[in-house]
Amino acid sequence: MKLINKKKHVVKKAAKAVFILFVLWIILDNVTIHTTLTRVTIKDLPESFDGYRIVQVSDLHNNVYGLNQSYLLAKIREARPDVIVVTGDLIDRNTANVDNAMLFINGAVNIAPVLYVTGNHEAGVGKPYVDLMLRMNKAGVTCLDNSAVSAVSEEDVITFAGVRDPAFDWSRENAKIVDDEIKSALDDEGGKHVKILLSHRPELIKTYSENGIDLVLTGHAHGGQVRLPFIGPLYSPSQGMLPKYTSGLYREGNTQMYVSRGIGNGLAPLRFNDGPELAVIVLLKER
């Protein structure tokens, strides 16, 4: 006769069920786009830009969400953007599928104006990057390669500037490269308008602050990829273990910086407690 320890049997079944639910949660969290809303108050923001909505897509890395990017594009539409900004790593150096990137771009330009800056992965792919730039220019994307454009509402103006990722230039330290790039981008703008900078790298926040930027939108850190309770993010590119700038809003002096967790994965195939993010930034005038 076979005897069964009912208590142990129940515990084993419960543990197995918890493990299955845990795995399903990880998988679901990795394929669900999490829309975050962040309100950023800017002292000298013109009145007509009060409530201006920026949707930030960062670090797509060739990921596809839905048929022909339909899921991603639907989430962007729901956010009602005045402008869409792409802050680098639209493609991936290991799987440089420009077609996947353009499925997103061709849909996004029909929702709102699109501004783009490069990431380190664009710097490492060679010919596919040239193809990407040609196709994005044809689609109507404004590629901010150490340059700036004005956004106009009624009679008010704010400036969007963008810098090329320093991985395109290994001759100097990243901070010095980006410092020169910001100055080049804002050469004719001076201090006349509120300045919003698109840059891939959050670890250079001190450089952004020294150049008087009001708001910086960055990515690159992937939210730390793995975020543990009571510990936080474990690792990010360029910052290493226990990184400081991985997700959300930070301040350095008079500069605010938003770091998107990004929407795709790089080398690591899965995130943990760090789902893909579609960031919605709402500008508010300081009262």
ABEGO torsion letter per residue (X at the ends): XBBBBAAAAAAAAAAAAAAAAAAAAAAAAAABBBBBBBBBBBAABBAAABGBBBBBBBGAGGBBBEBGGAAAAAAAAAAGBABBBBBEGABBAABBBAAAAAAAAAAAAAABBBBBBBBAAAAAAEAAAAAAAAAAAAAGBBBBBGBBBBBBBEABBBBBBBBBBAAABAABBAAAAAAAAAAAAAAAAEAABBBBBBBABAAAAAAAAAAGBABBBBBGAGGGGBBBBGAEBABBBGAEBGBABABEBBBBEABBBBBBAEABBBABABBBGBBBBBBBBBBBBBX
